[in-house]
Amino acid sequence: MTYFIVVFRSRSETMKFANILNSYGFKSAFVSTPRKISVSCGISVKIEPKGVQVAKEILKRRQFYTFGGIYYLKGEEYIKI
């Protein structure tokens, strides 16, 4: 199953984003950020593909100063979208 990882450099912004996404009815989970993604505070938010568009809208409307990107796994490589 494909999933996406939303990365921040701040744990507080990571938690804030997950709470906002959950309030819109989209499931998310905290995961350890893969080492291959070097821009991070160590934890990221894992979301399903159907939540990506909502995540982008949240990121566009709110100010997340430490947002590092949205990634998905392709083979053994993480691709930033």
N, C-alpha and C positions, 0 to 999 in steps of 0.2 A: 504494500500500500504506500502510495506517495504521501508525504507530509512535508510541511514547511516549518522552518525555524526562524523566528523573529528575534533578532539580536540587538541588545543594548549594551552600553558601557556602564550603566548604573543599575544596581539591583532594585532600587526604589522605582525607577521608571519601568523596569521589567515587570514588577508586580502591579504597578498602576495600569500598564497596558493590558495585562491579563485580566484584571478586574473589569476594565471597560469592555473588553471583548466578551467576557462572560455575561455582562449585563445586557448585551445584545443577543444573547441566547446561543452563542457559539462556544463549544467546548475548547478548552486549551489545557495544557499541562506544562509544568516547569520541568526542564531537562538540563542536564549539564551541556554546556556548549562544546561541540566537538573541537578538538585541538586544531584541526585544519582551518577553522574559522578563528582568526587571531584577534578580531575586534570584539571584545566581550568582557563582561564582568564575571563570567564563569557560569551563569545560568541564562537560559533563553526560554522563549515561549514556543511550544510546539503546537501547530494548528493543522487542521485538515484543509484540503484544497478548497472546499466550499467557503471557508472563512477568509481566504486571501483577499478578496475584493473588499470585504468589510474592514479587514486589517489595514489595507491601504487607505481607505477613507478615514479611519480613525487617526492614522498617522498624519494624514494631510490636514485634518481639522484641528488637531491638538498639537501642542508644542512638546515634542520629545527631543530634547537637545542631545541626547546620547544615543539616538537610534543609529544602529550600525548596518542594518540591511535585513532583507528577507532572503533566505536560502532554501534550496531543495537539494536532495541527494540524487546525483546521476552517476551510476556506477559506483566509483569510490571517491568521487569528487563533489564538493558542494558548489553549486552554481548560484550566484546572486541574481535576483530578478529585479 
